[in-house]
Amino acid sequence: ARLRMSTHERDANPRDELPPSAKRTRVGGDDAPASSTAPCVSVLMPCRNAMPWLPDCVGSVLAQVGLEEHGGLELIAVDDSSTDGSREWLDALAAALAARVDDAVGEPADTSATATATATAAPPPGSSADGDGADEPFPASMLGWESDAHTPLTVEQVAATAARGNSLVVLSVKAHGPSGQGKALNAAYAAAKADLVGEMESDDLRPPDAFAKLREALMNNPEWDCATSRVRLCGWQRPGMERWIEWQNAQVTGEAMRRARFIEIPALRASGLYRREALERVAMRDGREDDVSDGSPEDEPTSRHVEDEPSRPYRDLWVVDGVVADCAHDADPTYDAIGRKGRRPSGWWPVDADFWQRWFACGLVAGKVREPLYYWRQYPAQSTRTHDRCSLRQLRRCKAHFLLSQGGVARGRCVQVWGIGDTLAAWVDDLRGVLTGWDKSGFLARSPPASAASASGAAKLRAELLSKAARATVRAVEYRPGAPVGKKRLAREDEASREAVAEAGVKLDTLDGSALSPIRLFAFGMEKARRKVARTFPRFDAREGDDHWFVG
């Protein structure tokens, strides 16, 4: 048996029944070549205007070694309306690789270590020994960010260094609204043949044995549902991003990553290798945790799949025509289909943040390899730095949403937010907003006074009573990290929460007839502050409680 979650998580997140199989139809017509042997790893790569970095990226994936005896690797590149020649370059490479295969027909296969070394020992021009040191797999010329100063690899160079057994599939999607990233990922996933699924951003790099090491980590850790890796930054270096990646790279255990998800994303999604079964479970949620209806939470289904309906593990949330749309859903981005009405997320945030929150809401376990197997390129104009969807406000709303959604650790409980200043106020406002505004999380059903006002048509009174219930449920507690907190202070705060909820008439969850203890959220972004809080509140180390969480 595979132990994937704590007893607390398992009780809160019963495993969904998996469908017999997921549809893996090739997407985009007949432009994807068939293969008689299933690869052991499928790599999904969305691509939009990725030049001049695309050739180096694709070359680093197709040069992966260590998978030859297990079926090799397929890279599924899905172009999303590129206008800079990215699609044409991919097509030219696909043709060159096909010609290489044709030339090899009739030759005896040589999978020996000598053959593998020969295939990878002589790097193409521009990627030879001008790197930072003996352990650096890439030359300094590949690790920059100024596109006009970069000379990418040619089609011939990439084709010549592709490892035996690795293949390329090129597909296309048309974006819905402003984004096609999630739609491209779902299209690539539908076309993938392997039971282990990786990802790649089209301007980043992979060391030559990255996927072999990730696969080995999954084989050695059967309790992991995915294996991520530490990340190395390249390109435009800035202290803030370096500080974040240093923090992220320090989250190396499954429990540490689970606990860290309300601070920041605990691993770079693109660094990971995922078991298909796990991605199926993420796809099966399909927004059920959002629960934006006023009624009782929707029951978890036994299966989400209609016959011939493809799985879609990725969501890509944007505001389109004034409402939130899932631009990754090729059939129903506007949530109009029967069975999906009422599941529209009421916030929008990055694909990475949404994916990891849904992942952990399923009770899935993430592992991490303790060496950098992903090179993440930085440059000034990347959306991580510039787009509103990646703003602190949107990221905070994402965390607040999943804290209070179905399966969320704060759902159905009194919430105390401990902190100071603007950060404290922002967290309290957004958590209350989840309950009363852009996501009701079934909260109206927990407030009988507001429900009665709603039933009588008293809209203004309903709003006032619902707001009162939210203020009682989510309380601000002024607190500076390191300040002593005794048992009497804790008892007073807990009693204040219980009295406020009782006075507002809010019906929260109980256990054996008794109300659950309040959950404490500590809103501190800096590691130094969190260390002080952890020393004051020892229950951060008590796994059975899950009632003390850092947010930030």
N, C-alpha and C positions, 0 to 999 in steps of 0.2 A: 504494500500500500504506500502511496505517496502522500506524505504530510505536507500540505501546502499552506496552512493558515492556523492561527491560534483557535482555540475553542470558541473564544468570543467572536472572532470573525466568521467562523464556520456557522455559528448559530444565526448571525446577522445576515449572512450571504449564502444561502443554500445553493449548491451547485445546480446550474441549469442543465437540463437534459440536452445533450448534444445531438444534432441531426446525424443520420447515418453517414452523410458526407456533404461537403460543401461543393457547390458547382464551381468548376474550374475551367470554364469555357474561355477560349482565346477571345480577346476583346479587340475590336478594330478591324475586322475582316480577315482576309487571308494573307496579310503581310507578315504574319508570325510563322517562322519555319517550324515544322514538327520535328520532334526528337524521339528516337526509339528507346532511349534510356533516360529514366527520370533522374534529374540532378539531385544531389543531397541538400543543396542550398539554393533558394531563389532569392535574389536581391532586387528590391523594388526601388526604382529611381525615377521620381518625377523630374521633368526638365522644362524650363522656360527661359529662353535667352541666357544660356549658361556659358557662352563663349566669353573669354578664351580659356576658361578653366575646365570645360567639359572634357577635352581630350585627355588631360592628365588624370582627371577623376576616373574616367572609364578605363584608362590604361591600368590604373592601380587596382581596379576591381577584377578585370579580366586576367591580370597577372597573378591572381591568388593561387597559392600552392598548398599542398597538403590535403586536398580533397579528391585527388585523381582516382584513388582506389574506391571511393564511395559514390562516384557518379558525377563529380565535378560541380560546377556552379553555373547557374544561368542568371544573367543580368537582364532585367526587364526594364527597358528605358521607355517611359511614356512621355511623349512630347505634348506640351500644353501651349499650342499657338505661338511657338517661337517665331521671331522675325529676324534673328541674327545669324541664321545659317546652322543652328544647332541640329534641327531635324535632318538637313541635308548631310551634315557631317556624320550623323548616326547611320543614315542609310548607306553612305559610302563605306563606312566601317563594316556594316553588316554584309555588304557585297564582298568586301575584301576577305572577311572571315569565311564566307561561303566558298569563295574561290580557293582559299587555303585548304578547306576541308576536301573539296573536289580534287585538288592536287595530291592529297594524301591518300585517296582511295586506292586500295590494293597494297599499300605499305603495311608491313607488320607493326602492330602497336608496340611501343616501348614505354612502359610505365616505370622504369627503374629510376633509382635516385639519380643516377648519372644523367639520364635523359632530362629529368626535371631540372637539375642544376644547369644543364646546357641551355635549356629553354629560357632560364632567368638570369644566368650569370652575366650576360653581356647586355647591359642596359642601352637603350637607344641614345642618340646624341641629345645632350641637354639634361640627362638624368644619370650621369656617371659621377665619379667620386669627387664632387665638390660640395659635399654635405657638411653638416656641423661636426661630425665625428664618426667613429667606427660603428656606433649603434644607430645612426641616423639613416633610415631607409630612403630618404628623399634628398635631393640636392637643394641647396639654398635657393636656387633659381625657381624652384617649384613652390616655395613657401611664402611668396610675396602676396601683395594685394593690388598693386598698380597694374591694371589690365593693359595699358598701352606700353608697358615695359616688359610684358611677358610674351615669350614665344612658345606656343603650345606644341605638344607632340603632333606628328602627322598621322594620318590614317595608316600609312605603311608601318610606322614605328609601333603603333599600338597593336596592329594585327600581328606583327612579328614577335612581340613579347607576350601575347596572350598564352596562358598555360593550357596544355592539352586537357580536354574535357570541359573547358569553360566555353560558354556560348552567350550570344547576344540576341535578344528579341526587341524589336522596335515597334512601338504602338503609338497611337495618338488619341487625345481626347479634346473636346471643345469645352472651355470653361463655362460654368454657370455663374453669372455675375462677375465679381472682381477676381475670383480665385479658381484655379484648377488643380492646386497641389493635392488636396484630399481626394478629389475625383481621380486624378492620375494614380495615386497610391491604391485606391480601391480597384481601378482597372488592372493595374499590375498584379494585385493580389488575386483577382479572379483568373488571371492567366498563369499564375505560378503553379509549378508542378511539385515542388518539394514540400516535405513536411516541416522543414526548418526555413523560416522566412526572415531575411535581413533587409536592411534599408541602406540607402545612400543618397546624400544630397549631391547635386550635380556639380558642385564647385569644391568639394572636399576630397580627401585622400585617405586611402587605407594602406597600412603596411602589408607586405606580401603574404603574411601568414595569419592575417587578422581573423578571417572566417574559420580557418582550421582551429585556431585557439578558442574561439567562441563555441564552436561545435564540441570541442573536447571538454570545455567547461560544462556544457549541458549534459554530456554523457557522464561526467564525473559527479554531477549534482542533480540527481533525478527529481529533487524537490523544487528545483528552479523551473519556472515557466518561461523565463527568458534569461539570456546572459547579455548584459551590457558591458561596457568597458570604461576605463578612465579615458579622458579626452586630452589631447594636446591642441592648444591654440596655435594658429599660424596666421600670417598676414598682419593686419593693422592691430597692434597690441595696445591695450588700454588697461589701466589699473583696476577699474571697476569690473570688467569682464574677467580679468585674471583672478580677482578675488572670488568671484562667483564660481569659476571653474575649480579653483582650489577647494572651495567648500564642497562642490558637487563630487569631486574626485575623492573626498574624504568619506562620503557615504558609501561604504563598501559592503555592508551586510544587508540582507533582505529586510530585517527589522528596522535598521537605520533608514533605509529608503522609504519604507512604509510610513515611518514616523515623521519623515522630513517633507512629505508631499505638500503640506500646507505652509511651508516656508518658501520653497522653490521646487522646480522639477528636480528630482534626485538623480537623474541620469539623462544623458542626451539620447532621445528616442532613436535617432538615426544610428547610434553606436551599437544597437542591440541585434541579437539573433533570437527569434521568437518561435516557440512551438506553435504549430498551426492550431492545435486544439485550444491553446490560450487565446489566440486571436479570434477564433470562432466564438468564444465566450464573450469577448468584448463586443463583437458584432451583434450577438444575440440580445444585448441590453437595449440597443436601438432607441435610446432616449427614455427608457422607462424610469430611470432614476430622476428625470426632470420633474415629472408629476406636477404639472402646472394647473391641474384642475382644482376646483374647490372641494371636491368630494374626497372620499377615502382613497388611499393609495391603490393604484392598479395592481392586481395580483401578478406575480411573476409567471410567465408562461412556461409550459413544458418544452416548447420549441417555437422559435420565431420564423422558421423557414417555410415558405410556400414552395411547392415543387418548382424547380427551375429558377428560383429567386437567388441571385448571387449574394454572397456575404459581403458586408461592408464594415470592416473594423474601424475605419477612419471617418471622423466628422471634420468639416471645414466650415466653421460658423462665421457668418458675416451678416451685416444689415443690408438687405436688398429691398428696395421700394418701401423702406420704413419698417420692415419687420425682419426678425432673425431668420435666416435661411441656412440650410446645410448644403453648401455648394459641392460637397463630396458625394451627395446622393444623386445618382444619375436619373433615377426614376421619379423621385418625389422630393425635390429640394425644398419645397414650400410647405410640406407637412399637410397636404390636402387629401392623401389617400386614406381610405377607411382603415382603421387600426393604428394610424399614426396621428390622427387628430388629437390634440391635447398634449402631444409630446414635444412641441416646439420649445427648444431652450429659450429662455427669456433673456439670456445674456450671450455675448460673443467674445471669444478669446482665442488664443493661438491653438493650433492643432496639437502641439506637444503637451500643453497644459491640460487640454481636454482629454487626450489619450491616457495620460498617466492617472488622472483622477478616475476615469472609468475603469482603468486596469485594476487599481487598488480597490475600487468599489466592488469588483468581482471577487475579491479575496485572492487574487493572483500574486505570485511571489516573483520578485525580480532579483537576480544576482548580478554581481559585477566582478569582472576580471581586473586584477590589480596592475595592469600595465596599459599604457595608452595605445589603443588599437583603432583610434579614429582621430584624424587631423581636421579640425574645424577652422575653416578659413574665415577671417574677420576683415571687414572693410567698412568704410564710413556709411555707405548707403544701404546696408542690409536691413531688411524689415525688422529684425530683432531689435535694432536700435532706433528705428525711425517711425514705425507704424503705430497708430492709435491702438490697434488690437493687442499690441505687446506692452501697453502702458501699465504702470503700477496699478492704476485704478481697475483696468480690465482684469489683470491677474488677481487682484484682491477679490473682485466680484466672482471670479471663477472658483476660488477657494471657498468663499462664503457659500456659494451655491452648493458645492459638493459636501460641505460640512453639514448642511441641513436637508439635503435631498435624500431620497430613499437609500438606505445603507450607510448614510453619513453618520459620523461618530457623534454629532450633536443633535441629530433628529430626535424629537420627542422629549428633550431634556431642557432644564434651565441652563442658560449659558451665562457664564461670567467672563468678561473680557478684561484682563489685567494689563495695564499699560499706562502711558502718560501722553498728554499733548494731542497733536493732530493725528498721530497714528492710532491712538486709542479711539478718538472720535470717528475716524474713517471706518474702522472695523465695526464699531457698534452700529453706525448708520447703515453699512452694507448688509450686515447680518439681519437687522430689522427690516431692511428693504427686501431681503429674500422672503421674509414672512408676510409682508404686506403689499409688495409692489410687483416688481418684474418677475417674481416667482413666489407663488403663495405656498408651495410645498405642502399642500393639503392643510394649511394652517387654519383656514376658516372652520373646518370640521372640529378643530381642537378648541375653538372659542364659541361655546354655546350662545353667549349673549350676542356676538356678532352674527352668528348663523341665524338667530331668531330675527334680528333686524333685517338681514338679507331676505329671509323668507317673506317678511311683511312689506318689502319694497322700500324700506327706509335706507336709501343708499348713503346719505350723509352720516346717519347714526352708525350704520355698519362700518364705514371707514374709520370713524372715531373709536369704536369699540375694538376694531381689529388693530389699530395703532396702539391702543392702550395695552392690549394683550401682547403685542410684540415688544413694547417697552418693558413689560414685566418679565417676559421670557428671556430677553437679552439685556443684561445689566453691565454698566461700566464700573470698573473698580480701579481707582487711582493707585498706582503702585510703581515705585522705582526699583530697578533690579538691585538686589543685595540688601534691601531693607528687611529687617527681621519681621517675620510673620509667625505669630504663635497660634496655638490651638484655639484660643478665645477669639482671635480675629477671624479665623476661618469659620468658626461656628457662627459668628455674627453675620458674616457675608452669606453663608448658606441659609440661615434663617431669614435674612432679608429677601433672598431669592424666592424662598418658599412662600413667604407672606405676600409678596407682590403677585405671584402667580395665582395664589388662592383668591386674592382680592379682585383680580381681573377675570376670574372664572375660567382660567385656561386649564384644559385637561391634558396633562402630559403623560408619558409612559410610566408604568409601574412594574415592579418586580416583586412577586409574591405579595401583592397588595400594598406595597410601600413605594412611594415615589423614588425614582432614581436620584442619586446625588447629583448636584450641579456639575457640569463639565467646565473646566477652567481653560481658557485660551489665553496664552501669553503672547502679546503682540510686540515682539522685539526682533528686529532684523539682524542685528550685529551679534556675532558669535560671543564676544566678551560679555554682553548683557545676558545672553542665554545661559552661559556658564554660571553666572551669579544666580539666576533664577533656579537652575537645576540643583544648586547646592542648598537653596532655601526650601525647595519642595522635593523631597526625596522620592515621591511617587512617580517621578518621570522614569525611574528605573523599574517600576513594578508593572510588568506586562499585563497582569490580570485586570488592572483597573481601566486603562484607556480613558481616564478622565482628566488628564493633564496633557495639553498639546501646545506646541509652539506654532504660531502663525506669524507670517511676516513677508 
